[in-house]
Amino acid sequence: MRLCGFLFLLIIVLSASSEAFGNKIISDLDSGARLQKINDDQKKFKISVLLMLLHNVSIIALVVMLFIVFSPYNLILGIVWTIFRIGESLILFYNEKNYWGLLNIARQYSGTSGAEKDSLSDLARTILKTKEFRWNFAQIFFSIGTIAYLILFLTYGGVPPIIGWLGVVASILYGFGCGIILVKPNFKVPGYFGGFLVMIFEVLLGGWLLFFSHIIP
């Protein structure tokens, strides 16, 4: 359980670090400026992608650990969170594979002009839009998987009820908000607010499991 808590916190740190290095979740549609930044500091771009890949690996490790520790109490819920959270991770892996393609585009962009430059900028914009779409789709998987293990936590007393119920509310709001973004990309307030609550919940949950967890009787 302590390892699960550590992984919850590690995932948050890796996600924040990747974004700090430029791997933004919400696309900057000024694709020309983004390509120029990538070309100016290619090492920073590579680090941002590497951090996100480690983030995705950590999700899988967390899911496996949660399954080992908690699935004996409810195998069906264990299967549900395993399927959806690994599905989330696989979508994000595929996302980073396509995002990596911006590196070659950025190299070409810096050495071209005119119509070819505009074409590369349009291609980059498409990749960024697709990346954001897939991210929001993956977060619906995140929400379903998270609710599955929270039901188990609340049923068997794995965490304080206030943390568990905060997680349920945050996950529902976040998943609903991301679903809205898929249909109406400009309406992001519910998703943003849900994401903020999810971050608070996961910090509390990770801290609890790491420092205050006990074996479920």
C-alpha positions as CSV (number, residue, x, y, z in Angstrom):
1,M,0.0,0.0,0.0
2,R,2.9,2.3,0.7
3,L,4.3,1.6,-2.8
4,C,0.8,2.5,-4.2
5,G,0.9,5.8,-2.4
6,F,4.4,6.5,-3.7
7,L,3.3,5.8,-7.3
8,F,0.3,8.1,-7.0
9,L,2.6,10.9,-6.0
10,L,5.2,10.0,-8.6
11,I,2.6,10.1,-11.4
12,I,1.6,13.6,-10.3
13,V,5.3,14.8,-10.2
14,L,6.1,13.2,-13.6
15,S,3.0,14.8,-15.2
16,A,3.8,18.3,-13.8
17,S,7.5,17.9,-14.8
18,S,6.6,16.9,-18.4
19,E,4.3,19.9,-18.7
20,A,6.9,22.2,-17.2
21,F,9.3,21.1,-20.0
22,G,6.7,22.0,-22.6
23,N,4.6,18.9,-23.1
24,K,1.3,20.8,-22.6
25,I,-1.9,18.9,-22.1
26,I,-3.9,21.7,-23.6
27,S,-2.7,22.4,-27.1
28,D,-1.2,25.8,-28.1
29,L,-2.7,26.2,-31.5
30,D,0.0,28.7,-32.5
31,S,1.7,25.7,-34.1
32,G,4.4,27.9,-35.7
33,A,5.6,29.2,-32.4
34,R,5.5,25.7,-30.9
35,L,7.6,24.3,-33.7
36,Q,10.1,27.1,-33.3
37,K,10.4,26.4,-29.6
38,I,10.9,22.7,-30.2
39,N,13.6,23.3,-32.7
40,D,15.4,25.9,-30.5
41,D,15.6,23.4,-27.6
42,Q,15.3,19.9,-28.9
43,K,16.7,18.4,-25.7
44,K,14.0,20.0,-23.6
45,F,11.4,18.5,-26.0
46,K,12.9,15.0,-25.7
47,I,13.0,15.2,-21.9
48,S,9.3,16.3,-21.8
49,V,8.3,13.2,-23.9
50,L,10.5,10.9,-21.8
51,L,8.9,12.2,-18.6
52,M,5.4,11.5,-20.0
53,L,6.5,8.0,-21.0
54,L,7.7,7.4,-17.5
55,H,4.4,8.8,-16.3
56,N,2.5,6.2,-18.4
57,V,4.7,3.3,-17.2
58,S,4.0,4.4,-13.6
59,I,0.3,4.2,-14.2
60,I,0.6,0.6,-15.3
61,A,2.8,-0.2,-12.3
62,L,0.2,1.5,-10.0
63,V,-2.6,-0.5,-11.6
64,V,-0.8,-3.8,-11.1
65,M,0.0,-3.0,-7.5
66,L,-3.6,-2.0,-6.8
67,F,-4.8,-5.2,-8.3
68,I,-2.3,-7.3,-6.3
69,V,-3.3,-5.6,-3.0
70,F,-7.0,-5.1,-3.4
71,S,-8.5,-7.4,-6.0
72,P,-8.9,-10.3,-3.5
73,Y,-11.6,-8.2,-1.9
74,N,-13.5,-7.7,-5.1
75,L,-12.2,-9.3,-8.3
76,I,-14.7,-7.7,-10.6
77,L,-13.8,-4.2,-9.5
78,G,-10.2,-5.1,-9.8
79,I,-10.7,-6.2,-13.4
80,V,-12.6,-3.0,-14.2
81,W,-9.9,-0.6,-12.9
82,T,-7.2,-2.7,-14.5
83,I,-8.8,-2.6,-18.0
84,F,-9.7,1.1,-17.9
85,R,-6.5,2.5,-16.4
86,I,-4.2,0.3,-18.6
87,G,-6.4,1.4,-21.5
88,E,-5.8,5.0,-20.5
89,S,-2.0,4.4,-20.4
90,L,-2.0,2.8,-23.8
91,I,-3.8,5.7,-25.3
92,L,-1.3,8.1,-23.8
93,F,1.6,6.0,-25.1
94,Y,0.2,6.2,-28.6
95,N,-0.3,9.9,-28.1
96,E,3.3,10.5,-27.3
97,K,4.4,8.4,-30.3
98,N,2.6,10.9,-32.6
99,Y,3.7,13.9,-30.5
100,W,7.3,12.8,-31.0
101,G,6.8,13.4,-34.7
102,L,6.8,17.2,-34.1
103,L,10.5,17.0,-33.6
104,N,11.1,16.1,-37.3
105,I,8.5,18.6,-38.4
106,A,10.2,21.3,-36.3
107,R,13.6,20.6,-37.9
108,Q,12.0,20.9,-41.4
109,Y,10.0,24.0,-40.4
110,S,13.1,26.0,-39.4
111,G,14.6,25.5,-42.9
112,T,11.7,26.2,-45.1
113,S,9.5,29.2,-46.1
114,G,6.3,30.1,-47.9
115,A,3.7,27.4,-48.7
116,E,5.8,24.6,-47.4
117,K,6.2,26.3,-44.1
118,D,2.5,26.9,-43.9
119,S,1.9,23.2,-44.7
120,L,4.2,22.0,-41.9
121,S,2.5,24.4,-39.5
122,D,-1.0,23.0,-40.4
123,L,0.3,19.5,-39.9
124,A,1.7,20.3,-36.5
125,R,-1.7,22.0,-35.6
126,T,-3.5,18.8,-36.5
127,I,-1.1,16.7,-34.3
128,L,-1.7,19.1,-31.4
129,K,-5.5,19.0,-31.8
130,T,-5.5,15.2,-32.0
131,K,-3.2,15.0,-29.0
132,E,-5.7,17.0,-26.9
133,F,-8.6,15.0,-28.2
134,R,-7.0,11.7,-27.3
135,W,-5.9,13.0,-23.9
136,N,-9.5,13.9,-23.0
137,F,-10.8,10.5,-24.2
138,A,-8.2,8.8,-22.1
139,Q,-9.3,10.8,-19.0
140,I,-12.7,9.2,-19.3
141,F,-11.0,5.9,-18.9
142,F,-9.1,7.3,-16.0
143,S,-12.4,8.4,-14.3
144,I,-14.1,5.0,-14.7
145,G,-11.0,3.1,-13.4
146,T,-10.6,5.5,-10.5
147,I,-14.2,5.2,-9.4
148,A,-13.9,1.4,-9.5
149,Y,-11.1,1.3,-6.9
150,L,-12.7,4.1,-4.9
151,I,-15.8,2.0,-4.5
152,L,-13.6,-0.8,-3.1
153,F,-11.8,1.7,-0.8
154,L,-15.1,3.0,0.6
155,T,-16.5,-0.4,1.0
156,Y,-13.6,-1.9,2.9
157,G,-12.3,1.1,4.7
158,G,-9.0,1.4,2.8
159,V,-8.9,5.2,3.1
160,P,-10.8,7.8,5.2
161,P,-14.3,8.3,3.7
162,I,-13.7,12.0,3.1
163,I,-10.8,11.2,0.7
164,G,-12.8,8.5,-1.0
165,W,-15.9,10.6,-1.5
166,L,-13.8,13.5,-2.7
167,G,-12.3,11.2,-5.3
168,V,-15.7,10.0,-6.4
169,V,-17.0,13.5,-6.9
170,A,-13.8,14.7,-8.6
171,S,-13.6,11.7,-10.9
172,I,-17.3,12.0,-12.0
173,L,-16.9,15.8,-12.6
174,Y,-13.6,15.3,-14.4
175,G,-14.8,12.5,-16.6
176,F,-18.0,14.4,-17.4
177,G,-16.0,17.6,-18.1
178,C,-13.6,15.8,-20.5
179,G,-16.6,14.2,-22.3
180,I,-18.0,17.7,-22.8
181,I,-14.7,18.9,-24.3
182,L,-14.8,16.1,-26.8
183,V,-18.1,17.4,-28.1
184,K,-17.6,21.1,-27.4
185,P,-13.9,21.8,-27.3
186,N,-14.3,25.4,-26.2
187,F,-16.3,24.5,-23.0
188,K,-13.5,23.5,-20.7
189,V,-14.5,24.9,-17.3
190,P,-16.0,21.6,-15.8
191,G,-13.0,19.7,-17.0
192,Y,-10.6,22.2,-15.6
193,F,-12.4,22.3,-12.2
194,G,-12.7,18.5,-12.1
195,G,-9.0,18.1,-13.0
196,F,-8.1,20.5,-10.1
197,L,-10.2,18.4,-7.7
198,V,-8.6,15.2,-9.0
199,M,-5.1,16.6,-8.3
200,I,-6.0,17.4,-4.7
201,F,-7.6,14.0,-4.3
202,E,-4.6,12.1,-5.6
203,V,-2.2,14.1,-3.5
204,L,-4.3,13.3,-0.4
205,L,-4.7,9.6,-1.4
206,G,-1.1,9.2,-2.2
207,G,0.0,10.8,1.0
208,W,-2.4,8.7,3.1
209,L,-1.4,5.4,1.5
210,L,2.3,6.3,1.8
211,F,2.3,7.6,5.4
212,F,-0.9,6.4,7.2
213,S,-2.1,3.3,5.4
214,H,-2.9,0.1,7.3
215,I,-3.7,-3.4,6.2
216,I,-7.4,-3.8,5.5
217,P,-8.8,-6.4,8.0
